[in-house]
Amino acid sequence: MILVFLIGAVLVVAALAAITAVGSVAIEHRYPPAGRFVDVAGGRLHVLDLGQPNDEAPVVLLHGAAAILKTCGWL
């Protein structure tokens, strides 16, 4: 009985993972990223330049900043 439950749970998790993967591909196809990707140590970053370069300080927005700061050694 426990074996049947475990197999069922594994199948449900696998089905949910497959649904998530298919959904992600569909969303990425429908809405391709604007900007460009930049290779950095340990991965790559998505960069979107807005406006013209000037003498003012740039504004940088980081999603999940705490994790990024820790990964980069800034925290």
Jmol script that loads the backbone (N, CA, C; Angstrom):
load data "model"
ATOM      1  N   MET A   1       0.818  -1.198   0.000  1.00  0.00           N
ATOM      2  CA  MET A   1       0.000   0.000   0.000  1.00  0.00           C
ATOM      3  C   MET A   1       0.864   1.266   0.000  1.00  0.00           C
ATOM      4  N   ILE A   2       1.916   1.260   0.821  1.00  0.00           N
ATOM      5  CA  ILE A   2       2.814   2.417   0.884  1.00  0.00           C
ATOM      6  C   ILE A   2       3.539   2.593  -0.442  1.00  0.00           C
ATOM      7  N   LEU A   3       3.911   1.485  -1.063  1.00  0.00           N
ATOM      8  CA  LEU A   3       4.608   1.559  -2.353  1.00  0.00           C
ATOM      9  C   LEU A   3       3.715   2.198  -3.412  1.00  0.00           C
ATOM     10  N   VAL A   4       2.451   1.850  -3.425  1.00  0.00           N
ATOM     11  CA  VAL A   4       1.515   2.430  -4.384  1.00  0.00           C
ATOM     12  C   VAL A   4       1.387   3.934  -4.140  1.00  0.00           C
ATOM     13  N   PHE A   5       1.304   4.339  -2.870  1.00  0.00           N
ATOM     14  CA  PHE A   5       1.220   5.756  -2.524  1.00  0.00           C
ATOM     15  C   PHE A   5       2.467   6.503  -2.986  1.00  0.00           C
ATOM     16  N   LEU A   6       3.646   5.936  -2.754  1.00  0.00           N
ATOM     17  CA  LEU A   6       4.893   6.577  -3.154  1.00  0.00           C
ATOM     18  C   LEU A   6       4.996   6.710  -4.671  1.00  0.00           C
ATOM     19  N   ILE A   7       4.622   5.664  -5.374  1.00  0.00           N
ATOM     20  CA  ILE A   7       4.658   5.722  -6.838  1.00  0.00           C
ATOM     21  C   ILE A   7       3.679   6.783  -7.344  1.00  0.00           C
ATOM     22  N   GLY A   8       2.496   6.846  -6.748  1.00  0.00           N
ATOM     23  CA  GLY A   8       1.517   7.865  -7.132  1.00  0.00           C
ATOM     24  C   GLY A   8       2.033   9.265  -6.869  1.00  0.00           C
ATOM     25  N   ALA A   9       2.687   9.461  -5.720  1.00  0.00           N
ATOM     26  CA  ALA A   9       3.237  10.777  -5.385  1.00  0.00           C
ATOM     27  C   ALA A   9       4.326  11.175  -6.369  1.00  0.00           C
ATOM     28  N   VAL A  10       5.186  10.244  -6.733  1.00  0.00           N
ATOM     29  CA  VAL A  10       6.253  10.525  -7.692  1.00  0.00           C
ATOM     30  C   VAL A  10       5.660  10.878  -9.055  1.00  0.00           C
ATOM     31  N   LEU A  11       4.632  10.168  -9.464  1.00  0.00           N
ATOM     32  CA  LEU A  11       3.994  10.467 -10.751  1.00  0.00           C
ATOM     33  C   LEU A  11       3.332  11.848 -10.748  1.00  0.00           C
ATOM     34  N   VAL A  12       2.712  12.203  -9.640  1.00  0.00           N
ATOM     35  CA  VAL A  12       2.090  13.520  -9.547  1.00  0.00           C
ATOM     36  C   VAL A  12       3.156  14.615  -9.626  1.00  0.00           C
ATOM     37  N   VAL A  13       4.246  14.448  -8.893  1.00  0.00           N
ATOM     38  CA  VAL A  13       5.331  15.442  -8.920  1.00  0.00           C
ATOM     39  C   VAL A  13       5.927  15.539 -10.323  1.00  0.00           C
ATOM     40  N   ALA A  14       6.130  14.409 -10.978  1.00  0.00           N
ATOM     41  CA  ALA A  14       6.680  14.416 -12.339  1.00  0.00           C
ATOM     42  C   ALA A  14       5.725  15.114 -13.307  1.00  0.00           C
ATOM     43  N   ALA A  15       4.426  14.865 -13.172  1.00  0.00           N
ATOM     44  CA  ALA A  15       3.450  15.510 -14.051  1.00  0.00           C
ATOM     45  C   ALA A  15       3.435  17.015 -13.820  1.00  0.00           C
ATOM     46  N   LEU A  16       3.484  17.449 -12.570  1.00  0.00           N
ATOM     47  CA  LEU A  16       3.505  18.878 -12.275  1.00  0.00           C
ATOM     48  C   LEU A  16       4.780  19.543 -12.807  1.00  0.00           C
ATOM     49  N   ALA A  17       5.912  18.853 -12.697  1.00  0.00           N
ATOM     50  CA  ALA A  17       7.166  19.389 -13.227  1.00  0.00           C
ATOM     51  C   ALA A  17       7.091  19.526 -14.749  1.00  0.00           C
ATOM     52  N   ALA A  18       6.499  18.537 -15.417  1.00  0.00           N
ATOM     53  CA  ALA A  18       6.367  18.596 -16.872  1.00  0.00           C
ATOM     54  C   ALA A  18       5.433  19.741 -17.285  1.00  0.00           C
ATOM     55  N   ILE A  19       4.340  19.913 -16.570  1.00  0.00           N
ATOM     56  CA  ILE A  19       3.411  21.008 -16.873  1.00  0.00           C
ATOM     57  C   ILE A  19       4.101  22.352 -16.690  1.00  0.00           C
ATOM     58  N   THR A  20       4.879  22.497 -15.630  1.00  0.00           N
ATOM     59  CA  THR A  20       5.608  23.739 -15.387  1.00  0.00           C
ATOM     60  C   THR A  20       6.618  24.011 -16.495  1.00  0.00           C
ATOM     61  N   ALA A  21       7.343  22.987 -16.927  1.00  0.00           N
ATOM     62  CA  ALA A  21       8.337  23.158 -17.989  1.00  0.00           C
ATOM     63  C   ALA A  21       7.678  23.579 -19.296  1.00  0.00           C
ATOM     64  N   VAL A  22       6.578  22.951 -19.650  1.00  0.00           N
ATOM     65  CA  VAL A  22       5.872  23.299 -20.891  1.00  0.00           C
ATOM     66  C   VAL A  22       5.333  24.723 -20.802  1.00  0.00           C
ATOM     67  N   GLY A  23       4.784  25.089 -19.649  1.00  0.00           N
ATOM     68  CA  GLY A  23       4.278  26.451 -19.470  1.00  0.00           C
ATOM     69  C   GLY A  23       5.377  27.485 -19.573  1.00  0.00           C
ATOM     70  N   SER A  24       6.540  27.203 -19.009  1.00  0.00           N
ATOM     71  CA  SER A  24       7.667  28.135 -19.078  1.00  0.00           C
ATOM     72  C   SER A  24       8.131  28.351 -20.511  1.00  0.00           C
ATOM     73  N   VAL A  25       8.211  27.278 -21.272  1.00  0.00           N
ATOM     74  CA  VAL A  25       8.625  27.395 -22.673  1.00  0.00           C
ATOM     75  C   VAL A  25       7.603  28.216 -23.452  1.00  0.00           C
ATOM     76  N   ALA A  26       6.320  27.999 -23.202  1.00  0.00           N
ATOM     77  CA  ALA A  26       5.278  28.750 -23.909  1.00  0.00           C
ATOM     78  C   ALA A  26       5.350  30.235 -23.576  1.00  0.00           C
ATOM     79  N   ILE A  27       5.558  30.565 -22.310  1.00  0.00           N
ATOM     80  CA  ILE A  27       5.654  31.968 -21.899  1.00  0.00           C
ATOM     81  C   ILE A  27       6.893  32.625 -22.507  1.00  0.00           C
ATOM     82  N   GLU A  28       8.039  31.931 -22.475  1.00  0.00           N
ATOM     83  CA  GLU A  28       9.262  32.487 -23.049  1.00  0.00           C
ATOM     84  C   GLU A  28       9.129  32.685 -24.554  1.00  0.00           C
ATOM     85  N   HIS A  29       8.402  31.802 -25.217  1.00  0.00           N
ATOM     86  CA  HIS A  29       8.193  31.943 -26.661  1.00  0.00           C
ATOM     87  C   HIS A  29       7.279  33.128 -26.951  1.00  0.00           C
ATOM     88  N   ARG A  30       6.235  33.291 -26.163  1.00  0.00           N
ATOM     89  CA  ARG A  30       5.272  34.371 -26.385  1.00  0.00           C
ATOM     90  C   ARG A  30       5.852  35.738 -26.018  1.00  0.00           C
ATOM     91  N   TYR A  31       6.682  35.787 -24.975  1.00  0.00           N
ATOM     92  CA  TYR A  31       7.245  37.048 -24.491  1.00  0.00           C
ATOM     93  C   TYR A  31       8.765  36.946 -24.401  1.00  0.00           C
ATOM     94  N   PRO A  32       9.468  37.042 -25.535  1.00  0.00           N
ATOM     95  CA  PRO A  32      10.936  36.943 -25.488  1.00  0.00           C
ATOM     96  C   PRO A  32      11.519  38.117 -24.700  1.00  0.00           C
ATOM     97  N   PRO A  33      12.663  37.915 -24.052  1.00  0.00           N
ATOM     98  CA  PRO A  33      13.241  38.981 -23.241  1.00  0.00           C
ATOM     99  C   PRO A  33      13.742  40.141 -24.095  1.00  0.00           C
ATOM    100  N   ALA A  34      13.509  41.360 -23.603  1.00  0.00           N
ATOM    101  CA  ALA A  34      14.082  42.546 -24.238  1.00  0.00           C
ATOM    102  C   ALA A  34      15.479  42.724 -23.673  1.00  0.00           C
ATOM    103  N   GLY A  35      16.333  43.373 -24.393  1.00  0.00           N
ATOM    104  CA  GLY A  35      17.685  43.607 -23.892  1.00  0.00           C
ATOM    105  C   GLY A  35      18.647  42.523 -24.347  1.00  0.00           C
ATOM    106  N   ARG A  36      19.639  42.305 -23.514  1.00  0.00           N
ATOM    107  CA  ARG A  36      20.685  41.338 -23.870  1.00  0.00           C
ATOM    108  C   ARG A  36      21.149  40.618 -22.614  1.00  0.00           C
ATOM    109  N   PHE A  37      21.864  39.520 -22.811  1.00  0.00           N
ATOM    110  CA  PHE A  37      22.441  38.767 -21.710  1.00  0.00           C
ATOM    111  C   PHE A  37      23.942  39.006 -21.682  1.00  0.00           C
ATOM    112  N   VAL A  38      24.491  39.186 -20.487  1.00  0.00           N
ATOM    113  CA  VAL A  38      25.918  39.427 -20.309  1.00  0.00           C
ATOM    114  C   VAL A  38      26.485  38.292 -19.463  1.00  0.00           C
ATOM    115  N   ASP A  39      27.534  37.651 -19.962  1.00  0.00           N
ATOM    116  CA  ASP A  39      28.194  36.594 -19.199  1.00  0.00           C
ATOM    117  C   ASP A  39      29.034  37.208 -18.085  1.00  0.00           C
ATOM    118  N   VAL A  40      28.856  36.696 -16.874  1.00  0.00           N
ATOM    119  CA  VAL A  40      29.632  37.132 -15.712  1.00  0.00           C
ATOM    120  C   VAL A  40      30.138  35.888 -14.998  1.00  0.00           C
ATOM    121  N   ALA A  41      31.049  36.087 -14.077  1.00  0.00           N
ATOM    122  CA  ALA A  41      31.582  34.950 -13.326  1.00  0.00           C
ATOM    123  C   ALA A  41      30.440  34.243 -12.598  1.00  0.00           C
ATOM    124  N   GLY A  42      30.251  32.986 -12.865  1.00  0.00           N
ATOM    125  CA  GLY A  42      29.235  32.207 -12.184  1.00  0.00           C
ATOM    126  C   GLY A  42      27.861  32.231 -12.820  1.00  0.00           C
ATOM    127  N   GLY A  43      27.697  32.833 -13.980  1.00  0.00           N
ATOM    128  CA  GLY A  43      26.382  32.848 -14.614  1.00  0.00           C
ATOM    129  C   GLY A  43      26.264  33.915 -15.678  1.00  0.00           C
ATOM    130  N   ARG A  44      25.044  34.384 -15.871  1.00  0.00           N
ATOM    131  CA  ARG A  44      24.822  35.462 -16.823  1.00  0.00           C
ATOM    132  C   ARG A  44      23.712  36.364 -16.298  1.00  0.00           C
ATOM    133  N   LEU A  45      23.764  37.611 -16.700  1.00  0.00           N
ATOM    134  CA  LEU A  45      22.793  38.609 -16.280  1.00  0.00           C
ATOM    135  C   LEU A  45      22.006  39.110 -17.475  1.00  0.00           C
ATOM    136  N   HIS A  46      20.753  39.414 -17.241  1.00  0.00           N
ATOM    137  CA  HIS A  46      19.926  40.026 -18.266  1.00  0.00           C
ATOM    138  C   HIS A  46      20.025  41.531 -18.088  1.00  0.00           C
ATOM    139  N   VAL A  47      20.409  42.252 -19.138  1.00  0.00           N
ATOM    140  CA  VAL A  47      20.637  43.691 -19.075  1.00  0.00           C
ATOM    141  C   VAL A  47      19.701  44.390 -20.045  1.00  0.00           C
ATOM    142  N   LEU A  48      19.076  45.453 -19.560  1.00  0.00           N
ATOM    143  CA  LEU A  48      18.222  46.275 -20.401  1.00  0.00           C
ATOM    144  C   LEU A  48      18.662  47.715 -20.216  1.00  0.00           C
ATOM    145  N   ASP A  49      19.276  48.286 -21.269  1.00  0.00           N
ATOM    146  CA  ASP A  49      19.735  49.674 -21.231  1.00  0.00           C
ATOM    147  C   ASP A  49      18.595  50.566 -21.699  1.00  0.00           C
ATOM    148  N   LEU A  50      18.263  51.560 -20.866  1.00  0.00           N
ATOM    149  CA  LEU A  50      17.219  52.519 -21.225  1.00  0.00           C
ATOM    150  C   LEU A  50      17.819  53.910 -21.240  1.00  0.00           C
ATOM    151  N   GLY A  51      17.563  54.654 -22.281  1.00  0.00           N
ATOM    152  CA  GLY A  51      18.062  56.013 -22.356  1.00  0.00           C
ATOM    153  C   GLY A  51      19.468  56.083 -22.910  1.00  0.00           C
ATOM    154  N   GLN A  52      20.005  57.298 -22.888  1.00  0.00           N
ATOM    155  CA  GLN A  52      21.341  57.564 -23.413  1.00  0.00           C
ATOM    156  C   GLN A  52      22.350  57.660 -22.271  1.00  0.00           C
ATOM    157  N   PRO A  53      23.584  57.226 -22.503  1.00  0.00           N
ATOM    158  CA  PRO A  53      24.608  57.385 -21.466  1.00  0.00           C
ATOM    159  C   PRO A  53      24.830  58.872 -21.176  1.00  0.00           C
ATOM    160  N   ASN A  54      25.023  59.195 -19.897  1.00  0.00           N
ATOM    161  CA  ASN A  54      25.298  60.573 -19.515  1.00  0.00           C
ATOM    162  C   ASN A  54      26.216  60.570 -18.294  1.00  0.00           C
ATOM    163  N   ASP A  55      26.418  61.726 -17.716  1.00  0.00           N
ATOM    164  CA  ASP A  55      27.335  61.843 -16.587  1.00  0.00           C
ATOM    165  C   ASP A  55      26.689  61.489 -15.253  1.00  0.00           C
ATOM    166  N   GLU A  56      25.407  61.224 -15.241  1.00  0.00           N
ATOM    167  CA  GLU A  56      24.733  60.874 -14.000  1.00  0.00           C
ATOM    168  C   GLU A  56      24.984  59.414 -13.648  1.00  0.00           C
ATOM    169  N   ALA A  57      24.838  59.120 -12.368  1.00  0.00           N
ATOM    170  CA  ALA A  57      25.025  57.741 -11.911  1.00  0.00           C
ATOM    171  C   ALA A  57      23.910  56.856 -12.481  1.00  0.00           C
ATOM    172  N   PRO A  58      24.242  55.657 -12.920  1.00  0.00           N
ATOM    173  CA  PRO A  58      23.216  54.764 -13.457  1.00  0.00           C
ATOM    174  C   PRO A  58      22.330  54.217 -12.336  1.00  0.00           C
ATOM    175  N   VAL A  59      21.142  53.807 -12.692  1.00  0.00           N
ATOM    176  CA  VAL A  59      20.232  53.150 -11.763  1.00  0.00           C
ATOM    177  C   VAL A  59      20.257  51.663 -12.093  1.00  0.00           C
ATOM    178  N   VAL A  60      20.524  50.855 -11.098  1.00  0.00           N
ATOM    179  CA  VAL A  60      20.604  49.409 -11.293  1.00  0.00           C
ATOM    180  C   VAL A  60      19.535  48.764 -10.423  1.00  0.00           C
ATOM    181  N   LEU A  61      18.675  47.962 -11.039  1.00  0.00           N
ATOM    182  CA  LEU A  61      17.632  47.251 -10.318  1.00  0.00           C
ATOM    183  C   LEU A  61      17.972  45.765 -10.325  1.00  0.00           C
ATOM    184  N   LEU A  62      18.006  45.162  -9.152  1.00  0.00           N
ATOM    185  CA  LEU A  62      18.342  43.750  -9.024  1.00  0.00           C
ATOM    186  C   LEU A  62      17.188  43.016  -8.350  1.00  0.00           C
ATOM    187  N   HIS A  63      16.643  42.029  -9.022  1.00  0.00           N
ATOM    188  CA  HIS A  63      15.599  41.199  -8.433  1.00  0.00           C
ATOM    189  C   HIS A  63      16.279  40.163  -7.554  1.00  0.00           C
ATOM    190  N   GLY A  64      15.789  39.977  -6.361  1.00  0.00           N
ATOM    191  CA  GLY A  64      16.423  39.030  -5.451  1.00  0.00           C
ATOM    192  C   GLY A  64      17.766  39.546  -4.991  1.00  0.00           C
ATOM    193  N   ALA A  65      17.828  40.826  -4.681  1.00  0.00           N
ATOM    194  CA  ALA A  65      19.094  41.505  -4.415  1.00  0.00           C
ATOM    195  C   ALA A  65      19.914  40.839  -3.311  1.00  0.00           C
ATOM    196  N   ALA A  66      19.294  40.365  -2.256  1.00  0.00           N
ATOM    197  CA  ALA A  66      20.064  39.779  -1.161  1.00  0.00           C
ATOM    198  C   ALA A  66      20.863  38.563  -1.639  1.00  0.00           C
ATOM    199  N   ALA A  67      20.238  37.732  -2.449  1.00  0.00           N
ATOM    200  CA  ALA A  67      20.937  36.556  -2.966  1.00  0.00           C
ATOM    201  C   ALA A  67      22.055  36.960  -3.909  1.00  0.00           C
ATOM    202  N   ILE A  68      21.795  37.979  -4.737  1.00  0.00           N
ATOM    203  CA  ILE A  68      22.818  38.440  -5.674  1.00  0.00           C
ATOM    204  C   ILE A  68      23.991  39.041  -4.924  1.00  0.00           C
ATOM    205  N   LEU A  69      23.692  39.865  -3.929  1.00  0.00           N
ATOM    206  CA  LEU A  69      24.766  40.509  -3.156  1.00  0.00           C
ATOM    207  C   LEU A  69      25.619  39.465  -2.447  1.00  0.00           C
ATOM    208  N   LYS A  70      24.990  38.438  -1.903  1.00  0.00           N
ATOM    209  CA  LYS A  70      25.746  37.377  -1.220  1.00  0.00           C
ATOM    210  C   LYS A  70      26.589  36.602  -2.224  1.00  0.00           C
ATOM    211  N   THR A  71      26.018  36.299  -3.401  1.00  0.00           N
ATOM    212  CA  THR A  71      26.751  35.546  -4.430  1.00  0.00           C
ATOM    213  C   THR A  71      27.975  36.334  -4.904  1.00  0.00           C
ATOM    214  N   CYS A  72      27.819  37.641  -5.053  1.00  0.00           N
ATOM    215  CA  CYS A  72      28.913  38.480  -5.533  1.00  0.00           C
ATOM    216  C   CYS A  72      29.916  38.810  -4.437  1.00  0.00           C
ATOM    217  N   GLY A  73      29.617  38.438  -3.194  1.00  0.00           N
ATOM    218  CA  GLY A  73      30.524  38.718  -2.091  1.00  0.00           C
ATOM    219  C   GLY A  73      30.395  40.127  -1.546  1.00  0.00           C
ATOM    220  N   TRP A  74      29.289  40.810  -1.859  1.00  0.00           N
ATOM    221  CA  TRP A  74      29.096  42.182  -1.387  1.00  0.00           C
ATOM    222  C   TRP A  74      28.335  42.225  -0.075  1.00  0.00           C
ATOM    223  N   LEU A  75      27.911  41.087   0.440  1.00  0.00           N
ATOM    224  CA  LEU A  75      27.134  41.044   1.668  1.00  0.00           C
ATOM    225  C   LEU A  75      27.775  40.122   2.668  1.00  0.00           C
TER     226      LEU A  75
END
end "model"
wireframe off; spacefill off
backbone 0.3
color backbone group
